Amino acid sequence: MRRSGSSHEASSPVSVVSEADTTSRSCSPEKDGLPNSTRSRRQSTIARRACDFCRVRRRRCVFGDAPAVEHQPASNVRQAPAETERCSECIRLDLVCTFLKPTQTRGPKRRKIGSTIMPKGIHSSSRQLESPWRARKNRSIPTLSSTLPSSQAPSQVPVYAQPNVQDAPTEPSSRQIDPFVGGPWFETDKIGPRNLILAIMGDYLARIYPLIPVVHRPTFRRRLTLSEDVDDPDFLALILSLVVVAVGLLPSRFPHYQSMASGTSSKFQTRESVVNACIDMCMSMRTATYWDQVSHQKWASSYLMSVGCFQLGQANRSRMLEVEFLQTGRLLGIHRIADYEGLNYIETQLRKKAFWLCFYTYAHAWYQCGRQERLSFFDHGMLAEVNLDALVPLELDDEQILEDNILESHISPSGGVSPTMSMHQYASRTAKFNLAAGFNLHSRVFYKSAQLALTPALCDWERRVKPQERLLHLRHLLQEMRYMLDDAPSEIRQWASSSWSEASRSYLFFPDNVSIASPASVQQNSSAGHQAIDMNEDDVKSLPGQFEIMRANLHGTHLWLQSALLDQIDLILQDMSKRTDISQAERDCHLAALKASWSEREDVCRQMLHLVHSMPHTHIEPNGLYFAYKVRDIGVALLNCPFEASEPPARRATEYMQDLTRALSRIDRSERMNTSSLRSWVDTDREKPASGRQGK
C-alpha cells in the first residue's frame, strides 16, 4: 500500500534530510572520522529521484552539503535543485545534471480508452505518420534547454517543478519509451547523448558548412531547437548524416566526442563504428514507399553519407551512395532552372548549391588520376542545355534569405525579384564578402576547368580533335586559369593579407561548443525594406576561420586543376614525340616543349608547398581527403621528370617530393589505404572459391 502523500513526494526529485536519521544504519559510530554529535548537525541533499545520468548508470544520486534544517523554512525542506546545482557524479564527469526523464509508473498499467497505439514503424517516410509534429511545429520542447549553455538556455520551469503536472493534458508524441529507465527519449540517443549530438551539429556549422552548405542555417537551428527529429524521420536522417560527415572530416575532434559520450554510449569506440551505426540507422528507417517522395533533405542525407564513407576509406559504399544522390538530384531537376518554378527562396538557394556540389563530383571524376570508375551526373548533351549562369546561388548569407523574401539592402527595390533569378541579374552586389561568395568563387574555378567538356564542338575531343588543336586549347585554358583568382577578395587570396591577419588573430581556433541557438533577432519580417536577421554570435566568431578553410579549399583546387591540365599537355607532347611519321627535328621540338612546360609545373608545386606550410591543420582538416589527394596528385606528377638526375630541375623535383611527402604524413589522417585507383570490388561470379573449381 502506498502512502497518501506519495504523490506529493514523487513530484520533488530531491529532499533535504538530516544525516542523523541514517546514523543508526551505520555499523561504525565513528565513520568518516566524525563523532555522531558532529554528523547529526550535517545535512545532505539526497535525491528521491535520481538524475537522468545516474538512472542510466544505476548510481546513487547524491548532492552536496546543504544548510541546516533549522535555518530553512519548513516549506523548503523538500525542493528541486537549482539550475546550477549538480550531483556528485555529474560534477565528477562534468555533465549537465537534468531531471527530464519522468519516472515510470509502478504497478499494473491503466487501461486507457480511446488511446491510439503508434505503429512499430513510426519512422517511415509516410506523411500520415508525421502529422503530430506539424501540429506542434511552433511548440518548444523543454528538453533542449539543458543541453544549451546557461546563458542561452530559455528560462523554463522544469517539468518536475510545475504544479499539477499530472493533471495537464498530454499531447500525442511518437517518442518511444526507454525500457530500462522509462520516459521518452530521442532516437539519436542510440548514437550518443543529446548534448553530444548538438555539439557535433555545432562543429558542422562552424567548420564544415562553408564547404558543404546543405542546410539553411536559421531554419536548421529552429528545427533543431524544436527537436523536430522526434517525429520527422527525414530530419532525423539528416542529423544522422551530419554526424557521419562530421566524424569523417574531423578526426581531431573525435577524442572530444568520446569524452562527451563516455559512460553513456558504446558507439563512439572508433570513427568507423559511429559512421556504420548512423548509416545503418538511416537505412533501417526507409520503407517501401521511401522513394515515392523526393526532397532536397533526402538528397542531402545521401550526399553526406557518401562523403563520410569516402573519408573513412569505404570506397565501394561511398560509390553506391554517390549513385543514390546523383539520381535523386536528377529527379529533383536541380540542373534545370525551369524546374525551380514554385519553390521558395530558401529551397531555391539550397538546390542551386546542391547542383554545384554535384558538379564538383563530376569535375573530380573527370580529372582525378587513376580512378577506376567514373560516375557522371552529366553528359555532353545535358551540359549543352544547362544554363550555368542561372544556377549560381545568390551571394547572400542564409540570414538574409527567407521563404518569401530576400532581406538585402543593396538590391534595387524597383526591380522584381524571383527565385530563379541569377546573381548576375542584380544591378549591384553586396560589397561585403561572405561564405556564399566564396562558394561561388570555388564553383567558378571548377566551371572554368570544365570548359573543354562544355564546348559542343569539342565533344569527345580525344578522338575527333587533332593533337595540335587539343594542345592549343589546353594551353589557352591553362593561361586563363593561372590568373583567374587575381581579383579574389583579400579574405581569400592565396597570400595572406596583413591587415586581415592582424585584425583577426582568433581565426586559429574555433569555439569548443558552438551554440545552435537562434539569435534574438530571428523574427522574420515580410517587408523587403527591413534589415537582415542577425547572425548567431558563434557564427560571427567563426567567420575568419571559415574564410581560411575556404581559402585552403579554393587554392588547393585551383593548383590541382592546373596540374591536371599540365598532365594532359605533357601526355599529348609525349605521344607526338613517339610518332614514327615525323622527322627528328619535329621530335626534338616536342621534347623541348615538354621540358619548357616543366617550369610551369615547378611553379605549381612551389605554390602548393607554400599553401600547405602556411596554414594550420585546423583549417586544412575540414577539407578532408580531397585536399590530401590533390596534394598527392601534384607530387606524383613530379615523378615524370624529363631531365637527367644530375640536372638542377631533377634535384629540385626530388626535394619537392620529399617536402610533399612530409606534408601528406601530417594532412592524411585516413585509417585505410586509398583504393580509389584500384579495383577494390570482387565479382563473385568470376572469382570462384578454390573448392568450387576443384568440384568442377
Secondary structure by P-SEA (a helix, b strand, c coil): ccccaaaaaaaccbbbbbcccccccccccccccccaaaaaaccccccccccaaaaaabbbbbbccccccccccccccccccccccccaaaaaaccccccccccccccccccccccccccccccccccccaaaaaaacccccccccccccccccccccccccccccccccccccccccccccccccccccccccaaaaaaaaaaaacccccccccccaaaaaaaaaaccccccaaaaaaaaaaaaaaaaacccaaaaaaaaacccccccccaaaaaaaaaaaaaaaccccccccccaaaaaaaaaaaaaaaaacaaaaaaaaaaaaaaaaaaaccccccccccccaaaaaaaaaaaaaaaaaaaaaaccccccbbbbcccaaaaaacccccccccccccccccccccccccccccccccccccccccccccccccaaaaaaaaaaaaaaaaccccccccccccccccaaaaaaaaaaaaaaaacccccccccccccccaaaaaacccccccccccccccccccccccccccccccccaaaaaaaaaaaaaaaaaaaaaaaaaaaaaaaaaaaaaaaaaacccccaaaaaaaaaaaaaaaaaaaaaaaaaaaaaaaccccccccccaaaaaaaaaaaaaacccccccccaaaaaaaaaaaaaaaaaaacccccccccccccccccccccccaaaaaac
